[in-house]
Structure formats: C-alpha cells, structure tokens
Amino acid sequence: MKSRFMPIAVFAGFVALIIGVCHCTAEDAKNRVSMTETPYGYEIALDGKLFAGYRKDFNGTPIIWPVIGPNEKPMTRAYPMTEGVAGETKDHPHHRSIWFTHDDINENKFWGGRSAIEHREFLKSECDGKTATIVTKNHWLDNTTKNTICSDIRTVTFGVIAESRYIDFDIVLTAEQGEVTISDTKEGTFAVRIPTSMDVDSKKNDPALGGTIINAEGLKDDKAWGKRSDWVDYSGPVEGETAGIAIFNHPASFRYPTWWHVRTYGLFAANPFGIKDFDPDLKTDGTVVLKKGESLQFYYRVILHTGDANSLNLAQLYKDYAELKK
C-alpha cells in the first residue's frame, strides 16, 4: 500500500536538494519557522518539518500546496497536483489546494482554469523565525489577447497561534490597463479544497469518514452554504485523526462579511460576488466594475487546527484577527 505522505515527502526532499537557500531561523525556540527558496517558489517549514509550499504556478495560477496541519496531516486534497492518494476524489481538477481566483472577469474564465493568472515577481520574501512572509505580483491575462486585464499583489504570511497554524492572505486586486468587470457568479473566489475524508459527503459511504461545516452563527453543513458570516470551519477525519480548517474574513475586506460557497463535497470558498446565487431575495447584482487604477482589497486568515470546531475558541481567535489593522 502506498503511503499517503509519499507525494509530500518527495516534494520536500526534491526542493531541498535543488536549492536549499534558507532565509531564517530562530535558535532554541519551539515553533521555529524557516523558509527555503525552491524551483517552484518557496517552502515553509516549522521546526524543520514541512508546513506549506508556495507554488508560483500550477496549471495557470499561484497556489499553496502542500499544506500540513499541526498533527502533521495533509490539510488539502492532493489531486490534481499529484495522484495516487488512496480514497481521493478526482472531481473539479481546477480546485487546487488553496488558491485565489474568480470566474468571469471581462468574460474570462479564471475559476475554471481556462484563463491564466501569471506570476510576475516576488516583491518580498522574509522570515524572522516566528513568521514567514511572501509578497508577489501577479497578472490576470486575457485568454485571447494574453494582455493584462488586472493585477494583484498578494501578501501571504505563515505562522503559529497556540497549538494551531495560520496562513494570512492580504490581496489587493487592481484594474491594471483599463476598465475591469468582475461578474456576479458563485464560482469563486478565495478557496480551499479540503481532504476527501473530511468532506461531509464521505459519511454517506463510510460512517468512519465525513466531517462537519459550521459557521459563526452555528449553521451546519448545507445550511451554511450561501450565507454571510465572519468565519466558517470545516473539520473531520484525516488519516485517523480529527482535524479542521477555519477561514476568517477580516472586517476591512471587500463586502465583509462575505458569502460562503462551501460545499458538502469539499469545496470551501469565500465569495463576495455571487449575490444572485447566494441571496436571490436581495434582488441585487453583485457585479463590480473597476475603472483603470481602482482596487479592491481582500483579507482572509486560514486556521489549521486539530480536533473539531469545538476544540478551540474560534470566536476569540476571530476577535483577535478582526482587531488587526488592515
């Protein structure tokens, strides 16, 4: 039987052999964060063990993969980045671990992978032993002309809170060359694809598998879909242990609190644009038109934790995050 960790172990060993440029360490301290440049982007480690990989491109978009939780378990689905993980579903190949995109921008289909977000440069990469931060600039390209429609500068920070791990995403999306229309659709925007064993639907085939979705208001599973909330948590079994992912939406983020495109089959996304799908009673079109030079700002925190949503004080963790100045 193939080990589920094989794809991650191969990835970590390969990148360490290729470049191995360490940017930081903190001596004699628990939760020591380090960062290494790789052929793909950067690898972040915690006490010498892989935490996450920043890949500047996978099938047309930057992604975070692998993503390892505090119990050393993989916290996102490995497909389509690699295959051969027992029990994984292979639907929606455009679901790529942790990623940020949106469908139908100037009629280009970025969500489905038919249009590309091109990494242009690393603006900053630094680490002080407690956190690691990567800042990148990316261009969203027209599928026909290959010209830049809009650009984003994303700041991604990796760190530890108590017994949990976090990844912060601060994203500024700018109309680079001219007017940009971001259409109202549920297909977006800041997203995670959770491990198959954790998704709610898995319990239909195996009572030992399958997880739970819950939002800040206590709505669970399907009832949390399409609702606005400060945060949502998705937890369940991963390789025999219960683990979870929570996503927080900062009050300074565009259209806070966001709507949640969170599905029982494993998609977990925050989308401030799909109002017609999520809340048709509002009779509001969520389309946004940016003039040249105008920007939108998005702020999210991903918490990787052991246990279910009741295993940690998510309300307090969210409060602490919400009080950060953005």
Number of C-alpha atoms within 10 A of each C-alpha: 4 9 10 16 12 12 17 20 13 10 15 19 10 14 18 16 9 11 12 16 12 15 16 18 18 15 8 7 11 11 20 21 27 27 31 20 20 20 14 14 17 22 27 25 22 24 15 13 14 22 25 24 25 21 19 22 16 18 16 17 24 24 19 24 25 26 23 21 22 18 17 13 20 23 29 24 27 27 22 17 15 10 11 13 16 11 11 14 17 13 10 12 13 19 24 25 23 23 20 22 22 23 22 20 24 15 14 21 18 26 21 18 18 14 23 25 26 19 19 12 13 15 12 11 18 15 21 15 21 18 21 22 18 20 18 19 19 22 22 26 20 21 16 8 8 11 12 18 24 27 22 21 19 23 19 20 19 25 22 18 12 8 12 17 21 21 21 20 20 18 22 17 21 22 22 20 14 15 15 21 18 18 20 23 21 23 22 25 23 21 24 26 25 27 27 28 26 29 27 22 19 20 14 10 9 10 8 13 21 24 25 20 30 22 23 17 13 12 15 16 19 14 14 23 22 21 18 23 20 21 25 28 24 28 29 29 22 24 14 11 11 18 26 26 27 22 26 26 25 25 20 16 19 16 17 16 20 25 26 28 25 27 21 20 19 26 19 29 26 29 28 26 25 26 23 17 17 20 15 11 9 9 9 13 16 18 17 14 15 18 15 15 14 15 16 15 17 21 21 22 22 20 23 26 25 24 17 20 22 9 11 15 9 18 12 10 13 20 13 10 17 17 10 10 8 12
